[in-house]
Amino acid sequence: METQIKIGPRHTLLGYGACFVAGCLWGTGFYFGRLALNEMSVEYMVLYRILFACLGVLPVALVARVRLTGSEFRTLLISAAFGIPIGFLLQFHG
């Protein structure tokens, strides 16, 4: 037997509102990135962007306490190194 969750209009409105705010903030990233590039190099901008993101994720990581094996941790580090920083460097250099 499937359990259905009833979502009322208030939750639907909150969901659409959250998507709207996220889209607006996402859209301003390139504008503020351009402003930051007027003041610093691409490398430093990407470094600061990643460091601030790590500060935001750190409390969640400490509370969740996810246990990774050695190979999982190595894969995570390689993916994190090549996926995010290199992608941002290429994007903002372009």
C-alpha positions, 0 to 999 in steps of 0.5 A: 500500500502506497502512502500519499502525502497531501500537499496543500496550497501553502506548501505549493506556494512556498515551493514555487517561491523557493524556486523563484528566489533560487533562480533570481540568486542564480542569475545574479551570480554572473553579474557579481562574478563580473564585478569581482573580476574587476577587483581580482584575478579569476584564480582568487575569485574561484578560490574565495567562492569555493572557500565560502561555499565550504564554510556554508556546507561545513555545519551540514557535513559535521552534523550528518557524519557521513562515513566514507571508505578510503576509495570513496573518499579518494573518488570524492576528492578527485571529483571535487578537484576536477569538477568544480574548480577547473570548471569555474576556472574555465568558465570565468576565464572564458 
